[in-house]
Amino acid sequence: MNIAAKRFLFWTPRAVCVAFAIFLSLFALDVFNEGYGLGETIEALAIHLVPVYIVLAVLAIAWRWEWVGAAGFAALALWYAKGNWRHHPDRVVVIAGPLVVMAALFFMNWLRHDELRARP
């Protein structure tokens, strides 16, 4: 595997995860339309960002241990799908789909861990 392919395989799951966290954080912006005061708005924003915190926490661990990222993102996808499939199957595709992709990418990273971390 050449250096460009190694870099691509190493950085893609991490970049996708950061992009997904930014995407999820957009859903928290609805708290600004609720007419809360400053303190209530900050509190509501912090609560609405809990999914982003969870994704970023799994990413922080997965950065070092890719197998944790594969398992963690797969578990998050299953948990979200289980809770929302019956009422909102379209949302499951939009939210759980990228989580499954991230799980697969981190799994591929884990399979090639020694090769990706080797110094040229």
Helices and strands as residue ranges (DSSP letters): H 3-26, G 27-33, H 38-48, H 50-62, H 66-84, H 89-111, H 113-117
